[in-house]
Amino acid sequence: MKKSLVALALLGASAGFAQAQSSVVIYGTVDAGMIKRTDQSLAIGKRANNTLGFKGVEDLGSGLKALFQLEIRYEPDSGTIEQGGGGVQRPLFQGQSRVGLQGGFGMVRIGRGLTAFQETSTQFEPFHGIPSPAGFQTDLMVAGYTSDPLGLVGNSTNRFSNAVFYNSNVINGFQINATVGTKESSSGSAAIVGRGTLANPQYRPGSEASANPYSVSATYTGAAGSLMLAAERNAVESRLLSIAGYVMATPELKLMATRVQQDRGHTFFNSEEARSWVVGANYKMGSGKILAGYGQKNQGALNQGMQKTKQMSIGYEYSLSPRTYVYADASNKKGPTIPSSMNIYALGVNHAF
């Protein structure tokens, strides 16, 4: 009898211990290749973000979990922390740094990460939403929009810092995602002249947001495809609206399209707006996959004519294993840039761990 009681007590203690168990996973991506642009010499670069991440989950019981995620981004050719425009070194946890809770209510996190729109939209982009020069995510997919105009110089343009993130559970294929940021100053941004002057810019370095940034997206996903509606407002009150969708025409063929409109009237005298659309396809052939896309972006003052950017890209991936693939990309981009027509070629390898 005593032995049975002891065994029962030990079993109960073990069950309690198991409930409080936590797990931490180390993950990442190493992507490097050779890139040639029309206006540059051959260089070693990357197609996708190179990451080193740590994420963990603790079971709190009754269906409630605590979770966190920290993600470092780095340059593959030098081993340094990821750099932004002009060679500016970005923060250590540039990718994300969030902690939160998950349960029957969905998932709530606090910190820094992709906005609801930016995170959701990647599944409708033919190059997986990676920042490849051949991809569309950083420019045409967002009509030149930036989620973080007052962030540190060189920061990623598709994230909110000092924000609360919510993702609902998926119910009958439907999901709601929302992000709300505070007005906190990043204390390191460049001046935005906007409706001001060089001497008195509309947003000085270190300015707070003039309105709370927010981002919302709603998706429905079924066996045949998916549809997204999204809206976002950044710290300088530029507004974005987007509709996107994809269909699985066959088990091997995915067709997708995106339409975006951006209103920048808060910082432009002429109520400048931007519009863009992208269509794309992915086609699997055994271990290989073809990626293709075409898009246009129109931006400028409505009463002065719109400046048009056009991009056409094609890529090929071949999986050597479930975690490693080689790739080849080719892209042409025409627009009000120097040079006005730019060709980009890339060849490399991507490994996930």
DODREN-439689 format. One record per residue (C-alpha): residue in one letter; x, y, z. Coordinates in Angstrom, 2 decimals. Example, Ala and Ser with C-alpha at 12.3 -4.5 7.8 and 13.67 -1.06 7.14 Angstrom:
BEGIN
<pt 'A' <12.30 -4.50 7.80>>,
<pt 'S' <13.67 -1.06 7.14>>,
***
This chain:
BEGIN
<pt 'M' <0.00 0.00 0.00>>,
<pt 'K' <2.81 2.39 0.97>>,
<pt 'K' <4.67 1.51 -2.23>>,
<pt 'S' <1.54 2.26 -4.27>>,
<pt 'L' <1.11 5.64 -2.59>>,
<pt 'V' <4.77 6.52 -3.21>>,
<pt 'A' <4.48 5.48 -6.87>>,
<pt 'L' <1.31 7.55 -7.26>>,
<pt 'A' <2.97 10.57 -5.67>>,
<pt 'L' <5.97 10.25 -7.98>>,
<pt 'L' <3.68 9.91 -11.00>>,
<pt 'G' <1.80 13.05 -9.99>>,
<pt 'A' <5.04 14.96 -9.51>>,
<pt 'S' <6.28 13.80 -12.91>>,
<pt 'A' <3.06 14.92 -14.58>>,
<pt 'G' <3.34 18.34 -12.96>>,
<pt 'F' <6.96 18.60 -14.06>>,
<pt 'A' <6.06 17.61 -17.62>>,
<pt 'Q' <3.38 20.30 -17.75>>,
<pt 'A' <5.98 22.93 -16.88>>,
<pt 'Q' <8.47 21.69 -19.47>>,
<pt 'S' <9.83 24.20 -21.92>>,
<pt 'S' <11.66 23.76 -25.21>>,
<pt 'V' <14.13 26.02 -27.00>>,
<pt 'V' <14.98 25.62 -30.68>>,
<pt 'I' <17.99 27.07 -32.49>>,
<pt 'Y' <17.34 27.64 -36.19>>,
<pt 'G' <18.63 29.66 -39.09>>,
<pt 'T' <19.41 30.12 -42.76>>,
<pt 'V' <22.68 30.42 -44.64>>,
<pt 'D' <22.27 31.82 -48.14>>,
<pt 'A' <25.13 32.97 -50.35>>,
<pt 'G' <25.68 33.36 -54.06>>,
<pt 'M' <27.19 35.39 -56.88>>,
<pt 'I' <25.24 38.44 -58.03>>,
<pt 'K' <25.80 40.60 -61.10>>,
<pt 'R' <23.96 43.89 -61.66>>,
<pt 'T' <24.13 46.08 -64.73>>,
<pt 'D' <25.76 48.95 -62.81>>,
<pt 'Q' <28.04 46.86 -60.56>>,
<pt 'S' <30.83 44.32 -60.84>>,
<pt 'L' <30.34 40.65 -59.90>>,
<pt 'A' <29.86 40.34 -56.13>>,
<pt 'I' <29.19 37.80 -53.41>>,
<pt 'G' <25.76 38.43 -51.98>>,
<pt 'K' <22.54 36.81 -50.82>>,
<pt 'R' <19.13 35.94 -52.17>>,
<pt 'A' <17.35 35.52 -48.83>>,
<pt 'N' <17.89 36.84 -45.33>>,
<pt 'N' <20.62 35.05 -43.39>>,
<pt 'T' <19.31 34.36 -39.91>>,
<pt 'L' <20.28 32.85 -36.58>>,
<pt 'G' <17.29 32.47 -34.31>>,
<pt 'F' <16.20 31.20 -30.93>>,
<pt 'K' <12.59 30.39 -30.13>>,
<pt 'G' <11.04 28.72 -27.16>>,
<pt 'V' <7.71 27.53 -25.80>>,
<pt 'E' <6.72 26.73 -22.22>>,
<pt 'D' <3.53 24.81 -21.46>>,
<pt 'L' <1.75 26.67 -18.64>>,
<pt 'G' <-1.14 24.22 -18.46>>,
<pt 'S' <-4.85 24.58 -19.29>>,
<pt 'G' <-4.01 25.18 -22.95>>,
<pt 'L' <-1.89 28.25 -22.22>>,
<pt 'K' <1.69 28.61 -23.48>>,
<pt 'A' <4.42 31.21 -23.03>>,
<pt 'L' <6.65 31.81 -26.04>>,
<pt 'F' <9.55 33.95 -27.22>>,
<pt 'Q' <11.61 34.45 -30.38>>,
<pt 'L' <14.89 36.29 -31.01>>,
<pt 'E' <16.36 36.53 -34.50>>,
<pt 'I' <19.76 37.81 -35.58>>,
<pt 'R' <20.43 38.72 -39.21>>,
<pt 'Y' <23.94 38.68 -40.68>>,
<pt 'E' <25.89 39.09 -43.93>>,
<pt 'P' <27.11 35.78 -45.39>>,
<pt 'D' <30.15 37.16 -47.23>>,
<pt 'S' <31.70 38.91 -44.20>>,
<pt 'G' <30.05 37.36 -41.14>>,
<pt 'T' <29.07 40.79 -39.84>>,
<pt 'I' <25.67 41.84 -38.51>>,
<pt 'E' <23.30 42.60 -41.41>>,
<pt 'Q' <23.82 45.98 -43.02>>,
<pt 'G' <21.23 48.40 -44.32>>,
<pt 'G' <21.41 51.09 -46.97>>,
<pt 'G' <24.78 52.81 -47.20>>,
<pt 'G' <26.47 50.03 -45.25>>,
<pt 'V' <24.80 51.00 -41.95>>,
<pt 'Q' <24.98 48.16 -39.44>>,
<pt 'R' <21.58 47.15 -38.13>>,
<pt 'P' <20.58 46.17 -34.56>>,
<pt 'L' <21.62 42.75 -33.21>>,
<pt 'F' <18.07 41.34 -33.17>>,
<pt 'Q' <17.05 43.00 -36.44>>,
<pt 'G' <14.83 40.08 -37.46>>,
<pt 'Q' <12.59 40.07 -34.42>>,
<pt 'S' <12.52 40.10 -30.64>>,
<pt 'R' <9.12 39.14 -29.21>>,
<pt 'V' <7.64 37.47 -26.14>>,
<pt 'G' <4.03 36.53 -25.56>>,
<pt 'L' <1.26 34.08 -24.74>>,
<pt 'Q' <-0.74 31.63 -26.84>>,
<pt 'G' <-4.03 29.91 -26.04>>,
<pt 'G' <-7.65 29.58 -27.05>>,
<pt 'F' <-7.74 33.34 -27.71>>,
<pt 'G' <-4.96 33.12 -30.31>>,
<pt 'M' <-1.44 34.50 -29.93>>,
<pt 'V' <-0.37 37.83 -28.41>>,
<pt 'R' <3.26 39.02 -28.58>>,
<pt 'I' <5.08 42.22 -27.63>>,
<pt 'G' <8.29 43.61 -29.11>>,
<pt 'R' <9.59 43.92 -32.69>>,
<pt 'G' <8.62 41.94 -35.77>>,
<pt 'L' <6.97 41.90 -39.19>>,
<pt 'T' <3.69 43.80 -39.34>>,
<pt 'A' <0.47 41.87 -39.90>>,
<pt 'F' <0.33 42.94 -43.56>>,
<pt 'Q' <4.02 42.34 -44.29>>,
<pt 'E' <3.97 38.89 -42.70>>,
<pt 'T' <0.77 37.77 -44.42>>,
<pt 'S' <1.59 39.11 -47.90>>,
<pt 'T' <4.67 36.92 -48.45>>,
<pt 'Q' <2.58 33.86 -49.41>>,
<pt 'F' <1.24 35.76 -52.43>>,
<pt 'E' <4.68 36.73 -53.83>>,
<pt 'P' <6.30 34.44 -56.44>>,
<pt 'F' <9.75 34.55 -54.79>>,
<pt 'H' <8.46 33.56 -51.30>>,
<pt 'G' <8.66 37.15 -50.04>>,
<pt 'I' <12.46 37.04 -49.77>>,
<pt 'P' <14.39 40.32 -50.30>>,
<pt 'S' <16.12 39.03 -53.43>>,
<pt 'P' <16.80 41.71 -56.09>>,
<pt 'A' <14.85 39.43 -58.44>>,
<pt 'G' <11.89 39.35 -56.04>>,
<pt 'F' <9.04 41.83 -55.69>>,
<pt 'Q' <8.47 42.03 -51.92>>,
<pt 'T' <10.57 45.08 -51.06>>,
<pt 'D' <9.25 47.39 -53.80>>,
<pt 'L' <6.45 46.48 -56.20>>,
<pt 'M' <4.56 44.24 -53.76>>,
<pt 'V' <4.18 47.26 -51.43>>,
<pt 'A' <4.11 50.09 -54.03>>,
<pt 'G' <7.33 51.50 -52.57>>,
<pt 'Y' <5.80 51.71 -49.07>>,
<pt 'T' <7.78 51.52 -45.83>>,
<pt 'S' <6.32 50.32 -42.53>>,
<pt 'D' <9.06 52.01 -40.47>>,
<pt 'P' <9.87 55.49 -41.88>>,
<pt 'L' <11.01 56.85 -38.49>>,
<pt 'G' <13.14 53.83 -37.60>>,
<pt 'L' <16.89 53.80 -37.24>>,
<pt 'V' <18.70 54.65 -40.46>>,
<pt 'G' <19.25 51.45 -42.46>>,
<pt 'N' <16.62 49.42 -40.55>>,
<pt 'S' <14.33 46.96 -42.29>>,
<pt 'T' <11.32 48.73 -43.77>>,
<pt 'N' <8.74 46.00 -43.12>>,
<pt 'R' <8.64 45.83 -39.31>>,
<pt 'F' <7.24 47.67 -36.31>>,
<pt 'S' <9.26 48.14 -33.14>>,
<pt 'N' <7.59 48.87 -29.79>>,
<pt 'A' <4.45 47.06 -30.88>>,
<pt 'V' <1.78 44.55 -29.86>>,
<pt 'F' <1.08 41.69 -32.28>>,
<pt 'Y' <-2.08 39.57 -32.39>>,
<pt 'N' <-2.84 36.48 -34.49>>,
<pt 'S' <-6.18 34.75 -34.12>>,
<pt 'N' <-6.53 31.00 -34.31>>,
<pt 'V' <-7.56 29.71 -37.75>>,
<pt 'I' <-11.31 29.00 -37.72>>,
<pt 'N' <-12.84 27.34 -40.79>>,
<pt 'G' <-9.99 28.73 -42.88>>,
<pt 'F' <-10.33 32.33 -41.62>>,
<pt 'Q' <-7.66 34.21 -39.66>>,
<pt 'I' <-7.33 37.81 -38.40>>,
<pt 'N' <-3.93 39.42 -37.72>>,
<pt 'A' <-3.28 42.84 -36.18>>,
<pt 'T' <-0.30 44.94 -35.12>>,
<pt 'V' <-0.42 48.22 -33.19>>,
<pt 'G' <2.67 50.29 -32.47>>,
<pt 'T' <3.30 53.02 -29.93>>,
<pt 'K' <4.38 56.57 -30.81>>,
<pt 'E' <7.78 56.06 -29.20>>,
<pt 'S' <10.78 57.75 -30.79>>,
<pt 'S' <13.54 55.58 -32.23>>,
<pt 'S' <15.97 58.50 -31.57>>,
<pt 'G' <17.99 57.75 -34.67>>,
<pt 'S' <15.99 58.32 -37.87>>,
<pt 'A' <16.87 60.73 -40.64>>,
<pt 'A' <14.84 63.92 -41.10>>,
<pt 'I' <11.75 63.71 -43.31>>,
<pt 'V' <11.15 67.06 -45.01>>,
<pt 'G' <7.58 66.16 -45.98>>,
<pt 'R' <5.39 69.26 -45.95>>,
<pt 'G' <8.10 71.20 -44.15>>,
<pt 'T' <11.43 72.64 -45.32>>,
<pt 'L' <15.07 71.56 -45.07>>,
<pt 'A' <15.48 73.98 -42.18>>,
<pt 'N' <12.24 72.93 -40.53>>,
<pt 'P' <11.38 69.35 -41.65>>,
<pt 'Q' <8.00 67.82 -40.92>>,
<pt 'Y' <9.70 65.02 -38.94>>,
<pt 'R' <13.03 65.76 -37.29>>,
<pt 'P' <15.51 63.00 -36.33>>,
<pt 'G' <14.17 61.24 -33.27>>,
<pt 'S' <10.58 62.43 -33.83>>,
<pt 'E' <7.70 60.49 -32.36>>,
<pt 'A' <5.01 59.10 -34.66>>,
<pt 'S' <2.24 61.60 -35.36>>,
<pt 'A' <-0.30 58.74 -35.01>>,
<pt 'N' <-0.13 55.20 -33.69>>,
<pt 'P' <1.04 52.88 -36.50>>,
<pt 'Y' <-1.26 49.92 -37.15>>,
<pt 'S' <-1.53 46.98 -39.52>>,
<pt 'V' <-4.36 44.50 -40.04>>,
<pt 'S' <-4.88 41.58 -42.39>>,
<pt 'A' <-7.59 39.00 -42.87>>,
<pt 'T' <-7.12 35.76 -44.79>>,
<pt 'Y' <-9.21 32.85 -45.93>>,
<pt 'T' <-7.39 29.69 -47.00>>,
<pt 'G' <-8.96 26.60 -48.50>>,
<pt 'A' <-7.84 23.62 -50.52>>,
<pt 'A' <-8.07 25.54 -53.81>>,
<pt 'G' <-6.30 28.73 -52.73>>,
<pt 'S' <-6.24 31.76 -50.45>>,
<pt 'L' <-7.41 35.40 -50.32>>,
<pt 'M' <-6.03 38.35 -48.30>>,
<pt 'L' <-7.35 41.82 -47.46>>,
<pt 'A' <-5.01 44.17 -45.61>>,
<pt 'A' <-4.60 47.76 -44.46>>,
<pt 'E' <-1.72 49.56 -42.77>>,
<pt 'R' <-0.76 53.05 -41.56>>,
<pt 'N' <2.83 53.91 -40.63>>,
<pt 'A' <4.32 56.46 -38.23>>,
<pt 'V' <4.12 59.33 -40.77>>,
<pt 'E' <0.53 58.44 -41.64>>,
<pt 'S' <1.12 56.95 -45.08>>,
<pt 'R' <-1.70 54.48 -45.72>>,
<pt 'L' <-1.70 51.23 -47.65>>,
<pt 'L' <-4.53 49.01 -48.88>>,
<pt 'S' <-3.94 45.60 -50.44>>,
<pt 'I' <-5.86 42.69 -51.88>>,
<pt 'A' <-4.11 39.48 -52.88>>,
<pt 'G' <-4.90 35.89 -53.72>>,
<pt 'Y' <-3.57 32.66 -55.09>>,
<pt 'V' <-5.12 29.55 -56.61>>,
<pt 'M' <-3.70 26.06 -56.95>>,
<pt 'A' <-4.52 25.52 -60.63>>,
<pt 'T' <-3.02 22.04 -60.31>>,
<pt 'P' <-1.14 20.38 -57.43>>,
<pt 'E' <2.07 21.56 -59.15>>,
<pt 'L' <0.99 25.04 -60.33>>,
<pt 'K' <0.35 28.01 -58.03>>,
<pt 'L' <-0.95 31.24 -59.61>>,
<pt 'M' <-0.96 34.47 -57.59>>,
<pt 'A' <-1.79 38.17 -57.89>>,
<pt 'T' <-1.52 41.27 -55.69>>,
<pt 'R' <-2.93 44.81 -55.95>>,
<pt 'V' <-1.72 47.64 -53.66>>,
<pt 'Q' <-2.56 51.32 -53.28>>,
<pt 'Q' <-0.61 53.73 -51.10>>,
<pt 'D' <-1.63 57.25 -50.02>>,
<pt 'R' <1.24 59.54 -48.96>>,
<pt 'G' <-0.77 62.76 -48.83>>,
<pt 'H' <0.24 63.46 -45.21>>,
<pt 'T' <3.85 64.13 -46.25>>,
<pt 'F' <3.42 65.32 -49.88>>,
<pt 'F' <1.98 68.67 -50.97>>,
<pt 'N' <0.50 67.13 -54.10>>,
<pt 'S' <-1.18 64.24 -52.27>>,
<pt 'E' <1.19 61.82 -53.96>>,
<pt 'E' <-0.04 58.26 -54.27>>,
<pt 'A' <1.38 55.00 -55.53>>,
<pt 'R' <-0.30 51.98 -57.07>>,
<pt 'S' <1.15 48.61 -58.01>>,
<pt 'W' <0.23 45.12 -59.11>>,
<pt 'V' <2.15 41.87 -59.37>>,
<pt 'V' <1.22 38.55 -60.97>>,
<pt 'G' <3.28 35.41 -60.55>>,
<pt 'A' <3.47 31.64 -60.75>>,
<pt 'N' <5.32 28.74 -59.14>>,
<pt 'Y' <5.56 25.41 -60.96>>,
<pt 'K' <7.01 22.28 -59.36>>,
<pt 'M' <8.75 19.65 -61.46>>,
<pt 'G' <10.00 16.85 -59.24>>,
<pt 'S' <12.86 18.32 -57.19>>,
<pt 'G' <12.82 21.54 -59.23>>,
<pt 'K' <10.65 24.63 -59.12>>,
<pt 'I' <10.21 27.50 -61.59>>,
<pt 'L' <9.38 30.95 -60.17>>,
<pt 'A' <8.15 33.73 -62.45>>,
<pt 'G' <6.59 37.14 -61.99>>,
<pt 'Y' <5.77 40.46 -63.63>>,
<pt 'G' <4.64 43.70 -62.05>>,
<pt 'Q' <4.23 47.45 -62.43>>,
<pt 'K' <4.35 50.37 -60.01>>,
<pt 'N' <2.99 53.86 -60.70>>,
<pt 'Q' <3.84 56.71 -58.36>>,
<pt 'G' <3.96 60.50 -58.40>>,
<pt 'A' <1.80 63.57 -58.11>>,
<pt 'L' <-1.54 62.94 -59.78>>,
<pt 'N' <-1.54 66.36 -61.45>>,
<pt 'Q' <2.00 65.90 -62.79>>,
<pt 'G' <1.77 62.42 -64.27>>,
<pt 'M' <2.79 59.10 -62.76>>,
<pt 'Q' <6.27 57.57 -62.93>>,
<pt 'K' <6.14 53.92 -63.94>>,
<pt 'T' <8.40 51.05 -62.86>>,
<pt 'K' <8.23 47.65 -64.58>>,
<pt 'Q' <9.85 44.41 -63.44>>,
<pt 'M' <10.02 40.93 -64.90>>,
<pt 'S' <11.77 38.06 -63.09>>,
<pt 'I' <12.31 34.35 -63.49>>,
<pt 'G' <14.06 31.90 -61.18>>,
<pt 'Y' <14.77 28.22 -60.75>>,
<pt 'E' <15.32 26.23 -57.57>>,
<pt 'Y' <16.55 22.66 -57.30>>,
<pt 'S' <16.25 20.87 -53.96>>,
<pt 'L' <19.26 18.77 -53.04>>,
<pt 'S' <17.56 17.81 -49.76>>,
<pt 'P' <14.60 18.98 -47.67>>,
<pt 'R' <16.84 21.73 -46.23>>,
<pt 'T' <19.17 22.67 -49.09>>,
<pt 'Y' <18.54 24.02 -52.58>>,
<pt 'V' <20.51 25.75 -55.32>>,
<pt 'Y' <19.02 28.61 -57.30>>,
<pt 'A' <19.45 30.73 -60.42>>,
<pt 'D' <17.62 34.03 -60.99>>,
<pt 'A' <17.38 36.58 -63.79>>,
<pt 'S' <15.51 39.87 -63.62>>,
<pt 'N' <15.01 43.09 -65.54>>,
<pt 'K' <13.73 46.29 -63.94>>,
<pt 'K' <12.88 49.48 -65.84>>,
<pt 'G' <11.93 52.79 -64.30>>,
<pt 'P' <12.97 56.28 -63.18>>,
<pt 'T' <16.29 54.98 -61.84>>,
<pt 'I' <19.93 55.07 -62.90>>,
<pt 'P' <20.38 53.02 -65.00>>,
<pt 'S' <16.84 53.22 -66.38>>,
<pt 'S' <17.02 49.51 -67.29>>,
<pt 'M' <18.77 47.17 -64.89>>,
<pt 'N' <19.52 43.48 -65.34>>,
<pt 'I' <20.24 41.29 -62.33>>,
<pt 'Y' <21.61 37.73 -62.38>>,
<pt 'A' <22.18 35.48 -59.36>>,
<pt 'L' <23.44 31.97 -58.73>>,
<pt 'G' <23.76 30.47 -55.25>>,
<pt 'V' <22.84 27.99 -52.55>>,
<pt 'N' <20.44 28.18 -49.59>>,
<pt 'H' <20.62 25.94 -46.51>>,
<pt 'A' <18.21 25.93 -43.56>>,
<pt 'F' <19.07 24.41 -40.20>>,
***
